[in-house]
Amino acid sequence: MTNVSVVPEIMPVLSAGRHRRPRQGACFMEFASYLAGERWSDHPQCTHPLLAFLARGVNDFTGDDGRQRLAPLIPSVIGLTGSDPRLDVVLALRAATTALPVVAESRQRALASGVISCERMLEALGGASEEEREMVRGVSRDTPLAWEWAQGFCRDLTPRSTLSFTRQGRAIVSTAVLGVAQACIDDPDAVLYEMLRASVDDCLRVLGRLPSPEVEVVSILSR
């Protein structure tokens, strides 16, 4: 069954950057705070910090037309948070592996190194799932030169602690989003959309939750 969430007639329109109030528009996470009933903010408490960071980046680097396609994903990030340290790692892994096939060579090397860091961190946290292992195998299969370079680069590096990985995770996500936005491909917006959509699914999987029913966000006047 489809759940319908009815919000006031004056509804924010997705746009890039920060906004002081809904009348000026809203970024993805500001809209999430609005729907969650929180104080207007692009850093709401209802969403995991790295997922929110990814969503802000995808929102800002997606074109005006493509950005409106992101709107149906907004309800799915509300309440999607937790303290499991695997969340940061899996989100960084998803961003890197989504971006790697399309970004420039210099960014491929950086992201492949990030994938190795994610792989090591997952092992330190109890081991990667089969889905996560397949994501890593995809890098070696689809971008073998970058993967070979990264293996040599990372061979003698000391694995980071789970505490320090939070900063590295943000760096990986930032590199992935910017790399896709600047990639010489036909539809970078579609890749950014898939990065965010798959990241939501990853969070649900790590947290052991089922996908939420489809939610339609509509205006009172459309009823």
ABEGO torsion letter per residue (X at the ends): XBBBBBBBABBBBBBBEBBABAAAEBBAAAAAAAAAGBBBBABBAABBAAAAAAAAAAAAABBAAAAAAAAAAAAAABGBBEABAAAAAAAAAAAAAAAAAABBAAAAAAAAAAAAAAAAAAAAAGEBBAAAAAAAAAAAAABAAAAAAAAAAAAABBBBBAAAAAAAAAAAAAAAAAAAAABBBABAAAAAAAAAAAAAAAAAAAAGBBBBBBBBBBBAAAX
